[in-house]
Amino acid sequence: MKVDVCLAGLGMTRFGKHMETGLKALGAEAVQAALADAGMAPADLDAAFVGNAAAGVITGQESIRGEVILRGMGLGRLPVINVENACASGSTAVHQACAMVSAGLYDVALALGVEKLYHADKKRTFSAFSGAVDVEALQGILEGLRRNADAGGARAAASGAGEKRSMFMDIYALAARAHMARYGTTKEQFAEVAAKNSFHGSLNPRAQFRDVLTVAEVLAAPMVAEPLTRPMCSPIGDGAAAVIVVSPRKARELGLSKSARVAAIVLRSGWDHGGDEPGTVEVCAAEAYEQAGVGPEDLHVAEVHDASAPAEILAYESLGLCPAGEGGKLVESGATRLGGRIPVNTSGGLLRKGHPVGASGVAQIVELAEQLEGRSGARQVEGARVALAQNGGGNIGTDAAAMCVTILTR
């Protein structure tokens, strides 16, 4: 899909535990911030695409989530499209907004991602994640995770998946153990991801966690599922993020000469493929690089889907930032830290910024657009002009159910 759009306005709440704040208030805060950033009024919007994954489970709000959130801030009449695509709900909303504006249907479109995951009943929260796999195969998946953990002597991972924690941590733990066995990746290298992102998050006032952790502190934290300790696993969270997408004509009218531009955005679902064949990230990234006319060597900054520390290392390899098997060495070298060759997750990533799943993909775009526009303060990547976001969701078989890769330029 060829895209030609600019980002006129950016808005985001702080991610965290907002037990007393509802979806409507969180969404309104992000939308109002994006409108103010763009210098627009609500009446300027032609359409809204609202990403949310778990409201039906957590709050009971089904069917008209976007309409309820926007009407709560007095926004009606415009077309509202609800987008549910697991942890890729937000990036899918951005994809749809970009597609419709590029196609000429709208001049101005809102993409909002919003989520509440905290609930007094933790099992309800974990059940939202258990629904992001093929539920007809759920028992078989859980049994397979237990068998693999038992065979590898992973005591913590041998029980509790989907009850004491999101089952996705067990899926990531399995992938981590396989990467360690195949390439010699170490638990210290996984811990380096969490430590690096804690430093980045300490510089981000909207991050859920802002304390800086050392590798030793990450390794000493409670074990969740071998080899993942607590800081290697993204937390649940509440929050919202919004971007306003405009056509080139509207951008000229608004005088947006310095705003970030979407150069490519590729969305695909997973498929059945061999373990050594390219998967969703590799295929989406290749298409995005081709559409944008850039390669991994041209990137200045990236936000990747670090729902766990191993996921960031796997993303390095799948996105072409380093060869297969060398992701651990890349983070260990400091290349993906602020000041390094290609800073990754300058926001703190999902590990520290937080992971309110429906909002995460939009929040990545907000972070990168601010980087390209020189608005990131203490975590600014100097001279950043090309950025990449990778956001995936759900799991079917051996791959993500949905994957989106976006390239932004200045």
C-alpha positions as CSV (number, residue, x, y, z in Angstrom):
1,M,0.0,0.0,0.0
2,K,1.5,3.4,-1.0
3,V,1.0,6.0,1.7
4,D,1.4,9.7,1.5
5,V,0.4,11.4,4.8
6,C,1.8,13.6,7.5
7,L,1.3,13.5,11.3
8,A,-0.3,16.8,12.2
9,G,-0.9,16.2,15.9
10,L,0.4,13.9,18.7
11,G,-1.1,13.2,22.1
12,M,-0.5,10.7,24.9
13,T,-1.4,10.1,28.5
14,R,1.1,8.8,31.0
15,F,0.9,5.0,31.0
16,G,0.3,3.3,34.4
17,K,-2.3,2.2,36.9
18,H,-5.4,4.4,36.5
19,M,-8.0,2.4,38.5
20,E,-10.3,5.4,39.0
21,T,-10.0,6.7,35.4
22,G,-12.2,5.2,32.7
23,L,-11.7,4.6,29.0
24,K,-13.6,7.8,28.1
25,A,-11.4,10.0,30.2
26,L,-8.1,8.4,29.1
27,G,-9.2,8.6,25.4
28,A,-10.3,12.2,25.7
29,E,-7.0,13.2,27.3
30,A,-5.0,11.8,24.4
31,V,-7.3,13.2,21.7
32,Q,-7.5,16.6,23.2
33,A,-3.7,16.7,23.4
34,A,-3.4,15.7,19.7
35,L,-5.9,18.3,18.6
36,A,-4.1,21.0,20.6
37,D,-0.8,19.9,19.1
38,A,-2.2,20.2,15.6
39,G,-4.0,23.5,16.3
40,M,-7.3,21.9,15.3
41,A,-10.8,21.7,16.6
42,P,-12.8,18.5,16.9
43,A,-15.0,19.6,14.0
44,D,-11.9,19.4,11.7
45,L,-11.8,15.6,12.0
46,D,-13.2,13.7,9.0
47,A,-13.1,10.2,10.6
48,A,-11.8,8.3,13.6
49,F,-10.2,4.9,13.9
50,V,-10.1,3.6,17.5
51,G,-7.9,0.7,18.6
52,N,-8.8,-1.3,21.7
53,A,-8.3,-4.9,22.5
54,A,-9.7,-5.8,25.9
55,A,-12.5,-3.5,26.9
56,G,-15.1,-6.2,26.4
57,V,-13.3,-8.4,29.0
58,I,-12.1,-5.8,31.4
59,T,-14.9,-3.2,31.5
60,G,-17.8,-5.0,29.6
61,Q,-17.9,-2.3,26.9
62,E,-18.4,-4.0,23.6
63,S,-19.5,-3.1,20.0
64,I,-19.3,0.7,20.2
65,R,-16.2,1.4,22.1
66,G,-14.9,4.2,19.9
67,E,-18.3,5.9,19.7
68,V,-18.7,5.9,23.4
69,I,-15.2,7.3,24.1
70,L,-15.5,10.1,21.5
71,R,-19.1,11.0,22.4
72,G,-18.0,11.3,26.0
73,M,-15.9,14.3,24.8
74,G,-18.7,15.7,22.7
75,L,-17.4,14.2,19.4
76,G,-20.2,12.8,17.3
77,R,-21.5,12.8,13.7
78,L,-18.1,11.7,12.1
79,P,-17.6,8.1,11.1
80,V,-16.0,6.0,13.8
81,I,-14.3,2.7,13.0
82,N,-13.6,0.3,15.9
83,V,-10.3,-1.7,15.5
84,E,-9.6,-4.8,17.5
85,N,-6.4,-6.6,16.6
86,A,-4.8,-7.8,19.9
87,C,-1.6,-5.9,20.8
88,A,-1.5,-4.6,17.2
89,S,-4.8,-2.8,17.6
90,G,-3.3,0.7,17.8
91,S,-0.9,0.3,14.9
92,T,-3.8,-1.2,12.9
93,A,-5.9,1.9,13.6
94,V,-2.9,4.0,12.4
95,H,-2.7,1.8,9.3
96,Q,-6.4,2.3,8.5
97,A,-6.2,6.1,9.0
98,C,-3.2,6.3,6.7
99,A,-4.9,4.1,4.1
100,M,-8.1,6.1,4.0
101,V,-6.3,9.5,3.9
102,S,-3.9,8.2,1.2
103,A,-6.8,6.9,-0.8
104,G,-8.4,10.4,-0.8
105,L,-11.5,9.5,1.2
106,Y,-10.5,11.8,4.1
107,D,-8.2,14.8,4.6
108,V,-8.0,14.5,8.3
109,A,-8.3,11.2,10.3
110,L,-7.8,10.5,14.0
111,A,-6.1,7.3,15.1
112,L,-6.6,6.6,18.8
113,G,-5.4,3.7,20.8
114,V,-6.8,3.2,24.3
115,E,-6.8,0.5,26.9
116,K,-7.6,-0.3,30.6
117,L,-6.0,-3.6,31.8
118,Y,-5.9,-3.1,35.6
119,H,-8.8,-4.8,37.3
120,A,-9.4,-5.9,40.9
121,D,-9.6,-9.5,39.6
122,K,-6.2,-10.3,38.0
123,K,-7.6,-13.5,36.4
124,R,-9.9,-11.3,34.3
125,T,-6.9,-9.4,33.0
126,F,-4.9,-12.6,32.2
127,S,-8.0,-14.0,30.5
128,A,-7.8,-11.0,28.0
129,F,-4.4,-12.3,26.9
130,S,-5.5,-15.9,26.8
131,G,-8.1,-14.9,24.3
132,A,-5.4,-13.7,21.9
133,V,-4.7,-17.2,20.7
134,D,-6.9,-19.8,19.1
135,V,-9.1,-20.6,22.1
136,E,-10.2,-23.9,20.6
137,A,-6.5,-25.0,20.9
138,L,-5.9,-23.2,24.2
139,Q,-5.6,-26.3,26.4
140,G,-3.2,-27.9,23.9
141,I,-1.1,-24.7,23.8
142,L,-0.9,-24.6,27.6
143,E,0.0,-28.3,27.8
144,G,2.7,-27.8,25.2
145,L,4.2,-24.9,27.2
146,R,4.2,-27.0,30.3
147,R,5.9,-30.0,28.6
148,N,8.6,-27.8,27.1
149,A,9.3,-26.2,30.5
150,D,9.4,-29.6,32.3
151,A,11.8,-30.9,29.6
152,G,14.1,-28.0,30.1
153,G,14.0,-27.9,33.9
154,A,12.2,-24.6,33.9
155,R,10.4,-24.9,37.3
156,A,8.7,-21.5,37.4
157,A,7.5,-21.9,33.8
158,A,6.0,-25.4,34.5
159,S,2.8,-24.0,36.1
160,G,0.7,-20.9,36.3
161,A,0.5,-19.8,32.7
162,G,-2.7,-17.9,32.1
163,E,-3.5,-17.9,35.8
164,K,-0.7,-16.2,37.7
165,R,0.6,-14.3,34.6
166,S,-0.1,-13.7,30.9
167,M,0.5,-16.9,29.0
168,F,2.4,-14.8,26.5
169,M,5.3,-14.6,29.0
170,D,5.6,-18.4,28.7
171,I,5.5,-18.2,24.9
172,Y,8.3,-15.6,25.0
173,A,10.2,-17.7,27.6
174,L,10.0,-20.7,25.3
175,A,11.4,-18.7,22.4
176,A,14.2,-17.3,24.7
177,R,15.3,-20.8,25.7
178,A,15.3,-21.9,22.1
179,H,17.5,-18.9,21.1
180,M,19.9,-19.6,24.0
181,A,20.2,-23.2,22.9
182,R,20.7,-22.4,19.2
183,Y,22.9,-19.3,19.4
184,G,24.4,-19.2,22.9
185,T,22.5,-16.1,23.9
186,T,22.7,-15.5,27.6
187,K,20.4,-14.4,30.3
188,E,22.7,-11.5,31.0
189,Q,22.1,-10.3,27.4
190,F,18.3,-10.5,28.0
191,A,18.8,-8.6,31.2
192,E,20.8,-5.9,29.3
193,V,17.7,-5.1,27.2
194,A,15.7,-4.5,30.4
195,A,18.4,-2.4,32.0
196,K,18.8,-0.3,28.8
197,N,15.1,0.3,28.5
198,S,14.9,1.2,32.2
199,F,17.5,4.0,31.5
200,H,15.5,5.2,28.5
201,G,12.3,5.1,30.5
202,S,13.8,7.1,33.3
203,L,14.0,10.0,30.8
204,N,10.4,9.7,29.7
205,P,7.9,11.5,31.9
206,R,5.0,9.5,30.4
207,A,6.6,6.1,31.2
208,Q,4.9,3.8,33.7
209,F,8.2,2.9,35.5
210,R,11.1,5.4,35.8
211,D,13.6,3.8,38.1
212,V,16.9,2.8,36.6
213,L,17.9,-0.9,36.9
214,T,21.3,-2.6,36.5
215,V,21.8,-5.9,34.8
216,A,22.5,-7.5,38.3
217,E,19.2,-6.0,39.6
218,V,17.3,-7.4,36.6
219,L,18.7,-10.8,37.2
220,A,18.1,-10.8,40.9
221,A,14.4,-9.9,40.5
222,P,11.7,-12.6,41.0
223,M,11.5,-15.3,38.3
224,V,8.4,-15.3,36.2
225,A,9.1,-18.0,33.6
226,E,12.7,-19.1,33.0
227,P,14.8,-17.2,31.9
228,L,12.5,-14.2,32.3
229,T,12.6,-12.3,35.6
230,R,9.9,-9.7,36.3
231,P,11.7,-6.7,34.7
232,M,12.2,-8.7,31.5
233,C,8.3,-8.9,31.2
234,S,6.2,-5.9,30.1
235,P,3.7,-4.8,32.7
236,I,0.0,-4.4,32.2
237,G,-1.1,-0.8,32.1
238,D,-3.8,1.7,31.4
239,G,-3.4,4.6,28.9
240,A,-4.1,6.2,25.6
241,A,-2.3,7.7,22.6
242,A,-3.5,9.5,19.6
243,V,-2.2,10.8,16.2
244,I,-3.9,13.0,13.6
245,V,-3.2,12.0,10.1
246,V,-3.5,14.5,7.3
247,S,-3.2,14.6,3.5
248,P,-0.4,16.4,1.8
249,R,-2.9,19.1,0.7
250,K,-4.0,19.6,4.3
251,A,-0.4,19.6,5.5
252,R,0.4,22.4,3.1
253,E,-2.7,24.3,4.2
254,L,-1.6,24.0,7.8
255,G,2.0,24.8,7.0
256,L,3.4,21.5,8.3
257,S,6.9,21.7,6.8
258,K,8.6,20.1,9.8
259,S,6.1,17.3,10.8
260,A,6.9,13.6,10.6
261,R,5.7,11.8,7.5
262,V,4.6,8.2,7.2
263,A,6.8,6.8,4.4
264,A,5.5,3.2,4.7
265,I,3.1,1.1,6.8
266,V,2.7,-2.6,6.3
267,L,0.1,-4.8,8.0
268,R,-0.1,-8.6,7.7
269,S,-1.5,-11.5,9.5
270,G,0.7,-14.6,10.3
271,W,0.7,-17.8,8.4
272,D,1.9,-21.4,8.7
273,H,5.6,-21.5,7.8
274,G,8.7,-23.4,8.7
275,G,10.9,-22.3,11.6
276,D,13.7,-21.1,9.4
277,E,11.5,-19.3,6.9
278,P,10.8,-15.6,7.0
279,G,7.9,-14.7,9.3
280,T,5.7,-11.8,9.8
281,V,8.3,-9.3,11.0
282,E,10.8,-10.1,8.2
283,V,8.1,-9.9,5.5
284,C,6.5,-6.7,6.8
285,A,10.0,-5.1,7.3
286,A,11.1,-6.0,3.8
287,E,8.0,-4.5,2.2
288,A,8.2,-1.4,4.4
289,Y,11.9,-0.8,3.5
290,E,11.1,-1.2,-0.2
291,Q,8.1,1.2,0.0
292,A,10.1,3.8,1.9
293,G,13.2,3.4,-0.2
294,V,15.4,2.8,2.8
295,G,17.2,-0.1,4.5
296,P,18.0,-1.0,8.1
297,E,21.3,0.8,7.8
298,D,19.4,4.1,7.2
299,L,17.5,4.0,10.5
300,H,18.3,6.5,13.2
301,V,15.9,5.2,15.9
302,A,13.3,2.4,16.4
303,E,10.5,1.4,18.7
304,V,10.0,-2.4,18.7
305,H,7.5,-4.7,20.4
306,D,9.5,-5.6,23.5
307,A,6.6,-7.3,25.3
308,S,9.5,-9.3,26.8
309,A,13.3,-8.7,26.7
310,P,13.9,-11.6,24.3
311,A,11.3,-10.1,21.9
312,E,13.5,-7.1,21.5
313,I,16.6,-9.2,20.7
314,L,14.5,-11.2,18.1
315,A,13.3,-8.0,16.6
316,Y,16.9,-6.8,16.0
317,E,17.5,-9.8,13.9
318,S,14.2,-9.9,12.1
319,L,14.4,-6.2,11.2
320,G,17.9,-6.6,9.8
321,L,19.7,-4.6,12.5
322,C,22.1,-7.5,12.9
323,P,22.5,-11.1,11.5
324,A,20.5,-14.0,13.0
325,G,21.8,-15.1,16.4
326,E,23.7,-11.8,17.1
327,G,20.9,-9.8,18.8
328,G,22.4,-10.5,22.2
329,K,25.8,-9.2,21.1
330,L,24.2,-6.1,19.6
331,V,22.5,-5.0,22.8
332,E,25.6,-5.9,24.8
333,S,27.7,-3.7,22.6
334,G,25.6,-0.6,23.5
335,A,24.6,0.0,19.8
336,T,20.9,0.1,20.8
337,R,21.3,2.4,23.7
338,L,21.0,6.2,23.5
339,G,24.2,7.4,22.0
340,G,24.7,4.1,20.1
341,R,24.5,3.4,16.4
342,I,20.7,2.7,16.4
343,P,18.9,3.5,19.7
344,V,15.9,1.2,20.2
345,N,13.0,1.9,22.5
346,T,14.0,5.4,23.5
347,S,10.6,5.6,25.2
348,G,11.5,2.9,27.6
349,G,9.7,0.4,25.4
350,L,6.8,-1.8,26.5
351,L,9.0,-3.0,29.4
352,R,9.2,0.4,31.1
353,K,6.9,2.8,29.3
354,G,4.2,0.2,29.8
355,H,1.9,-1.9,27.6
356,P,-1.8,-1.0,27.6
357,V,-2.1,-3.2,24.6
358,G,-4.6,-1.2,22.4
359,A,-2.6,2.0,22.9
360,S,1.0,0.6,22.5
361,G,1.2,0.8,18.7
362,V,0.0,4.4,18.6
363,A,2.4,5.3,21.4
364,Q,5.3,4.0,19.4
365,I,4.3,6.4,16.5
366,V,4.0,9.3,19.0
367,E,7.5,8.6,20.4
368,L,9.1,8.3,16.9
369,A,7.3,11.4,15.5
370,E,8.5,13.4,18.4
371,Q,12.1,12.1,17.9
372,L,12.0,13.1,14.2
373,E,10.6,16.6,15.1
374,G,13.3,17.1,17.8
375,R,10.8,17.1,20.7
376,S,12.1,14.3,22.9
377,G,14.1,16.3,25.5
378,A,16.7,14.3,27.4
379,R,16.2,11.2,25.3
380,Q,16.5,13.0,21.9
381,V,18.4,11.1,19.2
382,E,20.4,13.9,17.5
383,G,19.8,14.3,13.8
384,A,17.1,11.6,13.7
385,R,15.4,11.6,10.3
386,V,14.3,8.0,9.6
387,A,12.5,5.8,12.2
388,L,10.8,2.4,12.4
389,A,8.1,1.0,14.5
390,Q,7.3,-2.7,14.9
391,N,4.1,-3.8,16.7
392,G,2.7,-7.3,16.8
393,G,-0.3,-9.0,18.4
394,G,-1.7,-12.4,19.3
395,N,-0.2,-15.7,18.5
396,I,-1.3,-18.6,16.2
397,G,1.0,-21.5,15.6
398,T,4.6,-20.3,15.6
399,D,4.1,-16.7,14.7
400,A,2.2,-13.5,15.6
401,A,-1.4,-13.3,14.6
402,A,-1.0,-9.7,13.4
403,M,2.1,-7.6,12.6
404,C,2.6,-4.0,11.6
405,V,5.8,-2.3,10.6
406,T,5.8,1.5,10.0
407,I,8.6,3.8,8.7
408,L,8.5,7.5,9.5
409,T,10.7,10.2,7.9
410,R,11.3,13.9,8.4
